[in-house]
Amino acid sequence: MPGIYLGAILFSLAGMIAIDLKYGLALRTAPGRTALAVGLGTAFFLAWDAVGILTGVFVKGDSPLFVGIDLAPHLPLEELFFLLFLSYLALVLWTVFERARRQRNAEHRTRDDVEESAP
């Protein structure tokens, strides 16, 4: 079934956006920085792919799940959306872990303040 791979990527991307918006992780709190970070990450990985393609390391396999649109030789349309998803996923996960770290640090500081003020 052509397009099923792209559909799965877009479905996953929609899920990440929903999680991000629900918990205010990246897109809702800093839309410009989020777009810039995801854009730069995607561009970096596309450049990485280009080097891999030019050196013969990366080749596009045949799959009936691809839409059939190539952006360049050995670079299917699905790769662009996968790299976009990968960059966005990394940003959202980094934000989740950073938020958890800050919360742990705040709880640790609060505990230390309580212990210092105890007689």
C-alpha atoms as an extended CHARMM CRD file, in Angstrom:
* protein
*
       119  EXT
         1         1  MET       CA              0.0000000000        0.0000000000        0.0000000000  PROA      1               0.0000000000
         2         2  PRO       CA              1.7700000000        3.1250000000       -1.1940000000  PROA      2               0.0000000000
         3         3  GLY       CA              1.8810000000        5.9090000000        1.3560000000  PROA      3               0.0000000000
         4         4  ILE       CA              1.4990000000        3.8310000000        4.4860000000  PROA      4               0.0000000000
         5         5  TYR       CA              5.0180000000        4.6920000000        5.7000000000  PROA      5               0.0000000000
         6         6  LEU       CA              4.4500000000        8.4290000000        5.1910000000  PROA      6               0.0000000000
         7         7  GLY       CA              1.0700000000        8.0810000000        6.8890000000  PROA      7               0.0000000000
         8         8  ALA       CA              2.6810000000        6.4310000000        9.9080000000  PROA      8               0.0000000000
         9         9  ILE       CA              5.2650000000        9.2060000000       10.1710000000  PROA      9               0.0000000000
        10        10  LEU       CA              2.6020000000       11.9250000000        9.9090000000  PROA      10              0.0000000000
        11        11  PHE       CA              0.4230000000       10.1350000000       12.4610000000  PROA      11              0.0000000000
        12        12  SER       CA              3.3800000000        9.9730000000       14.8530000000  PROA      12              0.0000000000
        13        13  LEU       CA              4.2040000000       13.6200000000       14.2200000000  PROA      13              0.0000000000
        14        14  ALA       CA              0.6030000000       14.5920000000       14.9870000000  PROA      14              0.0000000000
        15        15  GLY       CA              0.8130000000       12.6370000000       18.2390000000  PROA      15              0.0000000000
        16        16  MET       CA              4.0320000000       14.4380000000       19.2150000000  PROA      16              0.0000000000
        17        17  ILE       CA              2.4370000000       17.8000000000       18.4580000000  PROA      17              0.0000000000
        18        18  ALA       CA             -0.5810000000       16.8850000000       20.5940000000  PROA      18              0.0000000000
        19        19  ILE       CA              1.6390000000       15.8560000000       23.5220000000  PROA      19              0.0000000000
        20        20  ASP       CA              3.7410000000       18.9900000000       23.1130000000  PROA      20              0.0000000000
        21        21  LEU       CA              0.7270000000       21.2950000000       23.0630000000  PROA      21              0.0000000000
        22        22  LYS       CA             -1.0040000000       19.5340000000       25.9510000000  PROA      22              0.0000000000
        23        23  TYR       CA              1.9780000000       19.8540000000       28.2860000000  PROA      23              0.0000000000
        24        24  GLY       CA              3.3690000000       23.1270000000       26.8770000000  PROA      24              0.0000000000
        25        25  LEU       CA              6.7750000000       21.6380000000       26.1510000000  PROA      25              0.0000000000
        26        26  ALA       CA              8.1650000000       23.4810000000       23.1290000000  PROA      26              0.0000000000
        27        27  LEU       CA              5.7810000000       24.6510000000       20.4170000000  PROA      27              0.0000000000
        28        28  ARG       CA              3.3120000000       26.4600000000       22.6810000000  PROA      28              0.0000000000
        29        29  THR       CA              5.9650000000       28.1000000000       24.8630000000  PROA      29              0.0000000000
        30        30  ALA       CA              8.4650000000       29.1020000000       22.1480000000  PROA      30              0.0000000000
        31        31  PRO       CA              7.0880000000       28.5740000000       18.6360000000  PROA      31              0.0000000000
        32        32  GLY       CA              9.8490000000       30.5020000000       16.8600000000  PROA      32              0.0000000000
        33        33  ARG       CA             12.7020000000       28.7600000000       18.6520000000  PROA      33              0.0000000000
        34        34  THR       CA             10.9870000000       25.4060000000       18.1870000000  PROA      34              0.0000000000
        35        35  ALA       CA             10.5880000000       25.9570000000       14.4470000000  PROA      35              0.0000000000
        36        36  LEU       CA             14.2090000000       27.1300000000       14.1860000000  PROA      36              0.0000000000
        37        37  ALA       CA             15.5800000000       24.1660000000       16.1560000000  PROA      37              0.0000000000
        38        38  VAL       CA             13.5280000000       21.6250000000       14.2080000000  PROA      38              0.0000000000
        39        39  GLY       CA             14.4150000000       23.3070000000       10.9110000000  PROA      39              0.0000000000
        40        40  LEU       CA             18.1340000000       23.3350000000       11.7110000000  PROA      40              0.0000000000
        41        41  GLY       CA             18.0360000000       19.7340000000       12.9150000000  PROA      41              0.0000000000
        42        42  THR       CA             16.2230000000       18.6290000000        9.7780000000  PROA      42              0.0000000000
        43        43  ALA       CA             18.6620000000       20.5570000000        7.5620000000  PROA      43              0.0000000000
        44        44  PHE       CA             21.6270000000       18.9770000000        9.3770000000  PROA      44              0.0000000000
        45        45  PHE       CA             20.2630000000       15.4710000000        8.8810000000  PROA      45              0.0000000000
        46        46  LEU       CA             19.4260000000       16.1870000000        5.2180000000  PROA      46              0.0000000000
        47        47  ALA       CA             23.0280000000       17.3130000000        4.7030000000  PROA      47              0.0000000000
        48        48  TRP       CA             24.1700000000       14.1350000000        6.4720000000  PROA      48              0.0000000000
        49        49  ASP       CA             21.9630000000       12.1050000000        4.1270000000  PROA      49              0.0000000000
        50        50  ALA       CA             23.3580000000       13.9690000000        1.1130000000  PROA      50              0.0000000000
        51        51  VAL       CA             26.9100000000       13.0800000000        2.1190000000  PROA      51              0.0000000000
        52        52  GLY       CA             25.8600000000        9.4750000000        2.6620000000  PROA      52              0.0000000000
        53        53  ILE       CA             24.1420000000        9.3500000000       -0.7190000000  PROA      53              0.0000000000
        54        54  LEU       CA             27.0690000000       10.9640000000       -2.5500000000  PROA      54              0.0000000000
        55        55  THR       CA             29.5470000000        8.5440000000       -0.9880000000  PROA      55              0.0000000000
        56        56  GLY       CA             27.3400000000        5.5630000000       -1.7680000000  PROA      56              0.0000000000
        57        57  VAL       CA             26.7160000000        4.6830000000        1.8760000000  PROA      57              0.0000000000
        58        58  PHE       CA             22.9810000000        5.4340000000        1.7240000000  PROA      58              0.0000000000
        59        59  VAL       CA             20.8200000000        3.9400000000       -0.9900000000  PROA      59              0.0000000000
        60        60  LYS       CA             17.0690000000        3.8810000000       -1.2700000000  PROA      60              0.0000000000
        61        61  GLY       CA             15.6070000000        0.4300000000       -1.0670000000  PROA      61              0.0000000000
        62        62  ASP       CA             12.5030000000       -0.6450000000       -2.9060000000  PROA      62              0.0000000000
        63        63  SER       CA              9.3540000000       -0.7320000000       -0.8530000000  PROA      63              0.0000000000
        64        64  PRO       CA              5.7020000000       -0.7510000000       -1.8060000000  PROA      64              0.0000000000
        65        65  LEU       CA              5.0950000000        1.4040000000        1.3110000000  PROA      65              0.0000000000
        66        66  PHE       CA              6.7760000000        4.4880000000       -0.2180000000  PROA      66              0.0000000000
        67        67  VAL       CA              4.6900000000        7.1090000000       -2.0010000000  PROA      67              0.0000000000
        68        68  GLY       CA              7.1010000000        6.9980000000       -4.9190000000  PROA      68              0.0000000000
        69        69  ILE       CA              8.1900000000       10.6550000000       -4.8890000000  PROA      69              0.0000000000
        70        70  ASP       CA             11.9320000000       11.2230000000       -4.7430000000  PROA      70              0.0000000000
        71        71  LEU       CA             13.3230000000       14.6120000000       -3.7210000000  PROA      71              0.0000000000
        72        72  ALA       CA             16.7170000000       13.5690000000       -5.0970000000  PROA      72              0.0000000000
        73        73  PRO       CA             18.2660000000       10.2680000000       -6.1480000000  PROA      73              0.0000000000
        74        74  HSD       CA             18.0080000000        7.8720000000       -3.1850000000  PROA      74              0.0000000000
        75        75  LEU       CA             16.1070000000       10.4920000000       -1.1340000000  PROA      75              0.0000000000
        76        76  PRO       CA             12.4170000000        9.6360000000       -0.8930000000  PROA      76              0.0000000000
        77        77  LEU       CA              9.8410000000       12.1610000000        0.3100000000  PROA      77              0.0000000000
        78        78  GLU       CA              9.3430000000       10.0620000000        3.4380000000  PROA      78              0.0000000000
        79        79  GLU       CA             12.9360000000       10.7690000000        4.5140000000  PROA      79              0.0000000000
        80        80  LEU       CA             12.2470000000       14.5020000000        4.7990000000  PROA      80              0.0000000000
        81        81  PHE       CA              9.2500000000       13.9130000000        7.0640000000  PROA      81              0.0000000000
        82        82  PHE       CA             11.1110000000       11.2960000000        9.0880000000  PROA      82              0.0000000000
        83        83  LEU       CA             13.9840000000       13.7160000000        9.7210000000  PROA      83              0.0000000000
        84        84  LEU       CA             11.5120000000       16.4390000000       10.6620000000  PROA      84              0.0000000000
        85        85  PHE       CA              9.8500000000       14.0350000000       13.0990000000  PROA      85              0.0000000000
        86        86  LEU       CA             13.2210000000       12.9080000000       14.4790000000  PROA      86              0.0000000000
        87        87  SER       CA             14.3460000000       16.4850000000       15.1190000000  PROA      87              0.0000000000
        88        88  TYR       CA             11.0310000000       17.4130000000       16.7410000000  PROA      88              0.0000000000
        89        89  LEU       CA             11.0190000000       14.2580000000       18.8760000000  PROA      89              0.0000000000
        90        90  ALA       CA             14.5410000000       15.0170000000       20.1090000000  PROA      90              0.0000000000
        91        91  LEU       CA             13.5320000000       18.5660000000       21.0400000000  PROA      91              0.0000000000
        92        92  VAL       CA             10.4020000000       17.4420000000       22.8870000000  PROA      92              0.0000000000
        93        93  LEU       CA             12.2680000000       14.7110000000       24.7770000000  PROA      93              0.0000000000
        94        94  TRP       CA             15.0590000000       17.1190000000       25.7020000000  PROA      94              0.0000000000
        95        95  THR       CA             12.4200000000       19.5340000000       27.0460000000  PROA      95              0.0000000000
        96        96  VAL       CA             10.7540000000       16.7680000000       29.0770000000  PROA      96              0.0000000000
        97        97  PHE       CA             14.0430000000       15.7060000000       30.6610000000  PROA      97              0.0000000000
        98        98  GLU       CA             15.1070000000       19.3150000000       31.2690000000  PROA      98              0.0000000000
        99        99  ARG       CA             11.7930000000       20.0510000000       32.9840000000  PROA      99              0.0000000000
       100       100  ALA       CA             12.1700000000       16.9280000000       35.1620000000  PROA      100             0.0000000000
       101       101  ARG       CA             15.7330000000       17.9360000000       36.0780000000  PROA      101             0.0000000000
       102       102  ARG       CA             14.6410000000       21.4360000000       37.0970000000  PROA      102             0.0000000000
       103       103  GLN       CA             11.7960000000       20.0140000000       39.1700000000  PROA      103             0.0000000000
       104       104  ARG       CA             14.1740000000       17.6080000000       40.9340000000  PROA      104             0.0000000000
       105       105  ASN       CA             16.5880000000       20.4520000000       41.6440000000  PROA      105             0.0000000000
       106       106  ALA       CA             13.7980000000       22.6430000000       43.0070000000  PROA      106             0.0000000000
       107       107  GLU       CA             12.5950000000       19.8490000000       45.2860000000  PROA      107             0.0000000000
       108       108  HSD       CA             16.1620000000       19.2420000000       46.4410000000  PROA      108             0.0000000000
       109       109  ARG       CA             16.6490000000       22.9520000000       47.2390000000  PROA      109             0.0000000000
       110       110  THR       CA             13.3290000000       23.0430000000       49.1180000000  PROA      110             0.0000000000
       111       111  ARG       CA             14.3510000000       20.0030000000       51.1650000000  PROA      111             0.0000000000
       112       112  ASP       CA             17.7090000000       21.6050000000       51.9780000000  PROA      112             0.0000000000
       113       113  ASP       CA             15.9830000000       24.8430000000       53.0480000000  PROA      113             0.0000000000
       114       114  VAL       CA             13.6660000000       22.9180000000       55.3790000000  PROA      114             0.0000000000
       115       115  GLU       CA             16.5670000000       20.9750000000       56.8820000000  PROA      115             0.0000000000
       116       116  GLU       CA             18.6030000000       24.1730000000       57.4300000000  PROA      116             0.0000000000
       117       117  SER       CA             15.7540000000       25.9490000000       59.1860000000  PROA      117             0.0000000000
       118       118  ALA       CA             14.9770000000       23.0130000000       61.4980000000  PROA      118             0.0000000000
       119       119  PRO       CA             16.2430000000       23.4710000000       65.0930000000  PROA      119             0.0000000000
